[in-house]
Amino acid sequence: MLLLIPFMAGLISIMAALYFYFYVSKQKIGTPRMEEISDLIRRGAKTYLKIEYRTLAVFVIIISLALYFFIGFNVSLAYIFGSFCSALAGFLGMDIALKANVRTANAAKRGLNKAFSVGFYGGAVTGLAVVGLALMGISVVYYFFPDPKIVLGFSFGASSLALFAKAGGGIFTKTADIGADIVGKIEMNIPEDDPRNPAVIADNVGDNVGDVAGMGADLFDSYVASIVAAMILGSVALKETGIFIPLIISAAGILASIIGIYFVRANKNPSKSLNNGTYITCVIFALFSFIVVYFLNIDIGIFYAIVSGLIAGIIIGLTSDYYTSADKPPTLRTAEVSKAGAAINILTGFSYGSISVVPPLLGIAAATLVSFYFAGLFGIAMSAVGMLAIVGMIISADAYGPIVDNAKGIAEQSRLGKRVIGITDKLDEAGNTAKAITKGFAIGAAGLTVIALLAAYAEIVGIKTVDLLSPLVLSGALIGIAMPPLFSALTILGVGKNAFRMINEIRRQFKEIPGLIKGKAKPDYDKCIDIATKGALKELVLPGVLAIIVPLLVGFTLGKNALGGFLAGSILSGLTFALLMANAGGLWDNAKKYIEEGNLGGKGSEAHKAAVVGDMVGDPFKDTAGPSINTLLTVMSLVSSMFASLIAAYALIH
C-alpha cells in the first residue's frame, strides 16, 4: 500500500509535465526565418542524440551481460530499465526545449513576462518528467523485486548513462561554443549568434544536448542514487519502514515542486522569480516532511536530518548565486580587472571560484554531522534525499537556462530588433545564474549522495571504519583523489582537441565560401554539427570507461578496505574540483556579459576581449568537467556497491 504513494506522485508529476508541454506547444513559432533556424537546431540536436544513444546502446548491452553473468538476471534487468528511463528523461526534456526556444523568442515580442513564462514552463516539463520517471521507475522495480540491492541496478543504469550523456553533451556544446567565439567574436568581430558564423547552430544544439538532456540525466542519476542509498541503509536501521521512508519523502518533494512551480511569476527580475519559486518549494517540502514523519510515527531525528540536507542545498545555491551573479562583487570585480588583460581576468575568476568552495563544503559537513547525530548513517542518507527531493523545481530552473539562451540566439539570427533581443538578453542573464546555482546544487547533492553510498558500500562489505593509517587504505585513497582531476583533464583536453578541429573548419568556410562574411552566402552548418558530434563521442569513451574500470581494479587487487579509501578520497577531491570549476565558469561568463551590456567600454573593448578569453576558459569548466564530476563520483560509488560482495569474496588482498 505504501508503495502506491511514490508511484502516484510520479504519475502526477508526469501529468503536470504533459500539461506544461501542451501549454508551450500551443504558443506561436513566429516568422518563417525563426522556424527555419529552430528546425536547424532541432535537426542537429536529434541527430546527435540518435548517434549518442545508438552508441550507448552497445555499452548498455555489454554491461548488462556482465551483470547477468556475475551478479544475476534481476540486477541486469533493473540496470537496463534504469538506462532506458534516464535516456527517456533526457530525450523528453530536450524535445520540449527545442520547441520552447523559438516560442520564447517569439513571445519576447509581447514583453518580458510572456517570454519568461514560456521559457520557464518549458523547463518545468524537463524537471517534472525527470522526477516523475525516476520515482515511478524505482517503485516499479521494487514492486517486482522487493530488494533494495536489486534497485541498486536501476540506479547504476541511470548513473552510467548520465555520465556519458553529461560528459558527451558537455564536450559537444563547448566544442561549438569555443570555436564560434574564437573565430566569430575575436577574429571576425561579429556578434555571438550571428547567422554568418558556421558554428552558430552547433552552439545552439549544444545548449540542448549538454544543459538539457545531459543535466536532466545527471540529476535523474543523483536523485535515484540518493533514494536507493537511503533504502539500503533504511532497511538496516528500520527494516521495511526504513525502505519506504525515502520513497514517501521524495513523493512529498514532487508535490512541493509542483506547487512551487505554480508560484513562479514573471516580474522585472527573472532571477528573483526563479529564486522565490525555489524558496517556496523548500518551505512547503519541509512542512510536508514533518507531516510524513508525524503520521508514520517515526523518530523526529529523521525530520531534522531531512531539513539539514535542505538547508545545505540552500547554502550551496546562495553561494553559487553570490559568486556568479552579474550584480554581485566577485563578478563585477572580475569584469573590472579585465581592463588589465586576460591573465588577470583568469587569475581573479579562479581565485573567487576557489573561495566559493568553502561555504558549500562547510554546509555539507554540517549536514553530515547533524544528520548523523540525530539518525545515524540512515540520517546522512535522508539528508541527501532531503536536498534532492525538490529537484523537480531545481531542474525546471536549470532547463530554463538553455531555452532562453537559444531564444536569444534565434532572436539575433532572425533580426527581431533591439527591444526583443534586449528582453532575451535579460532572460539569458537570469538563465546563466540559474544554471550556475543548479550545477552547484547538483554537485552538493551528489556529495551527500556519495557519502550515503559510501556508507551503503561499507554496510554491504562489513567495513566499520576507513583507517588512513593502513597502507592499503591510504593507497586506495590516493588513487581515489587522483580520479576527479584526471577525469577533468581528459574531458577538457577532449574539448580542446575537438574545438581545434572546429576552429579550422570555421576558418575554412570563411575563406572558401564567397560572400559568407558579407552575408550573401549561407555557411555549412551541418559540417560543424558533424565535427562536434563525432568528436564528442570519441573523446568521452576513455573517461567514461575509467570511471567503471578503476574502482573494480582497486577493489579486486587491493581489497575492500582499499576500495573504501578510494571512494572517500574521490569524494573529497571531487567535490572541491567540481564546485571550483562550476562557480568559476559561471563567474567568467557573467563578467563577459556585464561588459557586453555596455560597461567598461562594451563590446570590442580591451576589457571585453580579455573577458571573452576568460569565458572560453570557463566554458569547459562549468559545462563539461565540473558538472560531470558529480556523476563520476556516483558511478564509481555504485560500481563499488554493485560488485561489493564479489570484491569481498575474490579480492587478491583481504
BELQUI-V863117 format. One record per residue. SS is DSSP state (h for helix, s for strand, l for the rest). PHI is phi in degrees with one decimal (999 if undefined). PSI is psi as a letter, one per 40 degrees, with the letter a starting at -180 (NA if undefined). Layout:
BEGIN
ss	phi	psi
SS	PHI	PSI
SS	PHI	PSI
END
This chain:
BEGIN
ss	phi	psi
l	999	d
l	-62.2	d
h	-66.3	d
h	-68.2	d
h	-64.3	d
h	-65.0	d
h	-62.7	d
h	-67.3	d
h	-63.3	d
h	-62.5	d
h	-64.7	d
h	-60.9	d
h	-62.6	d
h	-63.2	d
h	-64.9	d
h	-64.7	d
h	-61.9	d
h	-63.7	d
h	-59.1	d
h	-67.4	d
h	-59.3	d
h	-70.6	d
h	-61.8	d
h	-65.9	d
h	-61.8	d
h	-75.5	e
l	-70.1	i
l	-75.9	i
l	-77.6	d
l	117.0	a
l	-76.2	i
h	-56.8	d
h	-64.1	d
h	-63.8	d
h	-64.8	d
h	-63.7	d
h	-65.2	d
h	-60.1	d
h	-65.3	d
h	-63.2	d
h	-64.2	d
h	-60.3	d
h	-63.3	d
h	-64.8	d
h	-65.6	d
h	-70.6	d
h	-64.0	d
h	-61.0	d
h	-63.3	d
h	-63.0	d
h	-67.5	d
h	-62.8	d
h	-67.5	d
h	-64.8	d
h	-66.8	d
h	-68.7	d
h	-60.3	d
h	-63.9	d
h	-61.2	d
h	-61.6	d
h	-62.9	d
h	-63.1	d
h	-66.2	d
h	-64.5	d
h	-66.4	d
h	-62.9	d
h	-64.6	d
h	-62.6	d
h	-77.7	d
h	-96.5	d
l	-120.3	d
l	149.3	i
h	-63.9	d
h	-60.8	d
h	-65.6	d
h	-61.0	d
h	-65.7	d
h	-63.3	d
h	-62.2	d
h	-61.9	d
h	-64.6	d
h	-63.9	d
h	-62.5	d
h	-63.1	d
h	-63.5	d
h	-63.5	d
h	-64.1	d
h	-65.0	d
h	-60.5	d
h	-64.1	d
h	-65.5	d
h	-63.3	d
h	-63.2	d
h	-69.3	d
h	-59.9	d
h	-72.2	d
h	-62.3	d
h	-70.0	d
h	-86.5	d
h	-74.0	d
h	-60.3	d
h	-70.0	d
h	-71.1	d
h	-67.8	d
h	-60.8	d
h	-68.7	d
h	-65.8	d
h	-63.5	d
h	-62.7	d
h	-97.5	e
l	118.5	i
h	-63.7	d
h	-61.6	d
h	-65.5	d
h	-63.9	d
h	-61.3	d
h	-60.8	d
h	-63.9	d
h	-64.1	d
h	-70.1	d
h	-67.0	d
h	-63.7	d
h	-65.4	d
h	-64.2	d
h	-60.3	d
h	-63.0	d
h	-58.8	d
h	-74.4	d
h	-67.1	d
h	-61.9	d
h	-70.9	d
h	-64.9	d
h	-64.3	d
h	-63.8	d
h	-71.1	d
h	-64.4	d
h	-61.7	d
h	-61.1	d
h	-61.6	d
h	-65.7	d
h	-62.0	d
h	-69.3	d
h	-63.4	d
h	-83.1	d
l	-129.7	g
l	-73.1	g
l	-146.5	h
h	-54.7	d
h	-70.7	d
h	-78.4	d
h	-62.2	d
h	-57.2	d
h	-63.8	d
h	-60.1	d
h	-65.1	d
h	-63.2	d
h	-61.7	d
h	-63.9	d
h	-70.5	d
h	-64.1	d
h	-68.5	d
h	-63.0	d
h	-59.8	d
h	-69.1	d
h	-65.2	d
h	-72.6	d
h	-66.3	d
h	-64.0	d
h	-62.9	d
h	-66.2	d
h	-64.7	d
h	-59.6	d
h	-65.7	d
h	-79.7	d
h	-58.2	d
h	-69.6	d
h	-63.8	d
h	-66.4	d
h	-59.5	d
h	-64.2	d
h	-70.6	d
h	-63.4	d
h	-79.6	d
h	-72.0	c
h	-70.9	d
h	-84.2	d
h	-82.7	d
l	-98.1	e
l	55.6	f
l	-116.6	i
l	-59.1	i
l	-57.6	d
l	-110.1	f
l	-67.9	h
l	-65.2	e
l	-74.9	e
l	-76.4	h
l	-60.7	d
l	-95.3	e
h	-65.6	d
h	-71.7	d
h	-61.2	d
h	-62.7	d
h	-64.9	d
h	-61.6	d
h	-59.6	d
h	-57.8	d
h	-80.3	d
h	-75.6	d
h	-91.6	d
h	-90.6	e
h	-107.1	c
h	-63.2	d
h	-67.8	d
h	-68.0	d
h	-60.5	d
h	-65.9	d
h	-62.8	d
h	-74.5	d
h	-57.0	d
h	-63.7	d
h	-63.6	d
h	-60.7	d
h	-65.9	d
h	-62.3	d
h	-64.8	d
h	-66.6	d
h	-66.2	d
h	-59.9	d
h	-67.2	d
h	-64.0	d
h	-65.8	d
h	-71.4	d
h	-67.0	d
h	-65.4	d
h	-79.9	d
h	-77.0	d
h	-131.1	e
h	58.1	b
h	-65.2	d
h	-59.5	d
h	-64.2	d
h	-70.6	d
h	-85.0	d
h	-56.3	d
h	-62.5	d
h	-67.3	d
h	-72.0	d
h	-63.8	d
h	-65.2	d
h	-61.9	d
h	-62.3	d
h	-64.6	d
h	-63.4	d
h	-63.4	d
h	-64.0	d
h	-65.1	d
h	-61.7	d
h	-63.7	d
h	-60.8	d
h	-61.1	d
h	-69.0	d
l	-85.2	e
l	-76.5	h
l	-126.1	h
l	-68.3	i
l	-146.7	a
l	-69.3	e
l	-121.2	g
h	-58.4	d
h	-61.8	d
h	-63.5	d
h	-61.4	d
h	-65.0	d
h	-64.4	d
h	-60.9	d
h	-61.1	d
h	-67.6	d
h	-64.0	d
h	-61.4	d
h	-59.7	d
h	-60.6	d
h	-64.2	d
h	-63.8	d
h	-64.7	d
h	-60.0	d
h	-64.2	d
h	-61.1	d
h	-63.7	d
h	-62.1	d
h	-62.7	d
h	-61.7	d
h	-61.0	d
h	-65.8	d
h	-75.1	d
l	-83.0	e
l	56.6	f
l	-111.9	i
l	-56.7	h
h	-62.3	e
h	-59.3	d
h	-66.2	d
h	-62.9	d
h	-62.7	d
h	-64.3	d
h	-60.3	d
h	-66.3	d
h	-62.0	d
h	-66.1	d
h	-62.6	d
h	-64.8	d
h	-60.5	d
h	-62.0	d
h	-64.9	d
h	-60.1	d
h	-62.7	d
h	-62.6	d
h	-64.0	d
h	-64.4	d
h	-61.1	d
h	-62.0	d
h	-64.8	d
h	-85.5	e
h	-124.8	e
l	-66.4	i
l	-70.0	e
l	-106.6	e
l	-105.2	i
h	-51.2	d
h	-58.3	d
h	-68.9	d
h	-63.2	d
h	-66.9	d
h	-64.8	d
h	-64.6	d
h	-61.0	d
h	-73.0	e
h	-63.0	d
h	-63.4	d
h	-90.3	e
l	119.3	i
h	-66.3	d
h	-61.8	d
h	-69.0	d
h	-58.7	d
h	-68.2	d
h	-62.8	d
h	-67.7	d
h	-62.8	d
h	-64.1	d
h	-66.0	d
h	-64.7	d
h	-61.9	d
h	-67.2	d
h	-64.2	d
h	-65.6	e
h	-71.8	d
h	-64.8	d
h	-58.7	d
h	-61.2	d
h	-66.3	d
h	-65.5	d
h	-63.7	d
h	-66.2	d
h	-61.8	d
h	-64.5	d
h	-62.6	d
h	-63.6	d
h	-65.7	d
h	-63.6	d
h	-66.2	d
h	-68.5	d
h	-61.0	d
h	-87.8	d
h	-147.4	e
h	66.9	a
h	-62.1	d
h	-61.8	d
h	-63.9	d
h	-61.5	d
h	-63.2	d
h	-70.0	d
h	-62.8	d
h	-64.6	d
h	-61.1	d
h	-60.9	d
h	-67.7	d
h	-89.8	e
l	-62.4	d
l	-94.2	f
h	-65.7	d
h	-59.2	d
h	-71.1	d
h	-63.3	d
h	-67.3	d
h	-57.6	d
h	-68.6	d
h	-67.0	d
h	-67.7	d
h	-56.9	d
h	-56.0	c
h	-65.6	d
h	-63.9	d
h	-74.8	d
h	-63.2	d
h	-62.5	d
h	-60.2	d
h	-62.7	d
h	-62.3	d
h	-64.8	d
h	-63.0	d
h	-69.2	d
h	-67.8	d
l	-91.5	e
l	53.1	f
l	-82.7	e
l	102.4	i
h	-63.8	d
h	-64.3	d
h	-66.9	d
h	-63.2	d
h	-62.2	d
h	-64.7	d
h	-66.0	d
h	-61.6	d
h	-64.9	d
h	-64.8	d
h	-67.4	d
h	-61.2	d
h	-64.7	d
h	-64.3	d
h	-63.7	d
h	-66.1	d
h	-60.4	d
h	-64.9	d
h	-65.0	d
h	-62.3	d
h	-64.5	d
h	-62.1	d
h	-62.0	d
h	-61.9	d
h	-62.2	d
h	-67.2	d
h	-62.6	d
h	-63.2	d
h	-63.9	d
h	-60.6	d
h	-65.3	d
h	-63.6	d
h	-73.2	d
h	-64.3	d
h	-65.5	d
h	-66.2	d
h	-62.7	d
h	-64.4	d
h	-65.7	d
h	-60.8	d
h	-61.7	d
h	-65.3	d
h	-67.0	d
h	-94.9	e
l	81.6	f
l	-90.1	h
l	-96.1	d
l	-140.4	i
l	-104.3	h
l	-89.9	h
l	-72.3	e
l	-78.9	e
l	-79.5	h
h	-57.1	d
h	-65.2	d
h	-65.6	d
h	-63.4	d
h	-62.3	d
h	-61.6	d
h	-63.2	d
h	-64.6	d
h	-65.0	d
h	-63.3	d
h	-59.7	d
h	-73.8	d
h	-64.0	d
h	-59.1	d
h	-63.9	d
h	-63.7	d
h	-60.8	d
h	-60.6	d
h	-61.5	d
h	-64.7	d
h	-71.5	d
h	-69.7	d
h	-61.9	d
h	-61.3	d
h	-62.2	d
h	-61.4	d
h	-65.4	d
h	-72.6	d
h	-64.8	d
h	-61.1	d
h	-63.2	d
h	-65.1	d
h	-60.8	d
h	-62.0	d
h	-68.4	d
h	-64.1	d
h	-60.3	d
h	-60.1	d
h	-66.0	d
h	-63.5	d
h	-81.0	d
h	-101.2	e
l	-94.5	h
l	-61.5	h
l	81.8	e
l	-65.0	d
l	-65.6	d
l	-89.5	e
l	79.6	e
l	-97.1	e
l	-140.8	i
l	-97.2	i
l	-76.1	i
l	-91.0	g
h	-62.9	d
h	-62.0	d
h	-63.9	d
h	-68.2	d
h	-62.9	d
h	-63.5	d
h	-62.6	d
h	-63.2	d
h	-67.2	d
h	-63.7	d
h	-66.4	d
h	-62.1	d
h	-66.9	d
h	-69.0	d
h	-78.1	e
h	-85.7	e
h	-61.5	d
h	-62.1	d
h	-61.9	d
h	-66.4	d
h	-68.6	d
h	-60.6	d
h	-60.8	d
h	-94.1	d
h	-75.2	d
h	-61.1	d
h	-60.5	d
h	-67.8	d
h	-63.3	d
h	-62.2	d
h	-63.9	d
h	-77.8	d
h	-97.7	d
h	-101.1	e
l	101.9	i
h	-66.9	d
h	-69.3	d
h	-63.7	d
h	-66.2	d
h	-60.5	d
h	-63.4	d
h	-58.3	d
h	-65.2	d
h	-62.7	d
h	-62.9	d
h	-65.9	d
h	-63.3	d
h	-65.5	d
h	-75.5	d
h	-65.1	d
h	-62.5	d
h	-63.9	d
h	-61.9	d
h	-64.7	d
h	-65.7	d
h	-57.6	d
h	-70.0	d
h	-63.8	d
h	-75.3	d
h	-63.0	d
h	-62.6	d
h	-64.3	d
h	-63.7	d
h	-59.0	d
h	-62.1	d
h	-74.7	d
h	-64.4	d
h	-62.6	d
h	-65.6	d
h	-60.6	d
h	-69.0	d
h	-65.1	e
l	-77.1	e
l	109.8	e
h	-88.0	i
h	54.7	f
h	103.3	e
l	70.0	a
l	-61.8	h
l	88.0	e
l	-75.3	i
h	-63.4	d
h	-62.8	d
h	-65.8	d
h	-60.3	d
h	-66.2	d
h	-67.0	d
h	-64.6	d
h	-63.1	d
h	-59.9	d
h	-64.0	d
h	-68.8	d
h	-67.0	d
h	-72.2	d
h	-56.4	d
h	-70.3	d
h	-62.0	d
h	-87.1	d
h	-115.3	e
h	-121.8	c
h	-72.3	d
h	-52.5	c
h	-72.5	e
h	-82.0	d
h	-64.7	d
h	-63.7	d
h	-70.6	d
h	-56.3	d
h	-61.6	d
h	-65.3	d
h	-60.6	d
h	-63.2	d
h	-66.4	d
h	-69.6	d
h	-58.0	d
h	-62.6	d
h	-70.3	d
h	-63.1	d
l	-102.8	e
h	-57.4	d
h	-64.0	d
h	-66.6	d
h	-63.6	d
h	-61.2	d
h	-89.1	d
h	-120.1	e
l	-62.2	i
l	-64.7	d
l	-117.7	h
l	-109.1	NA
END
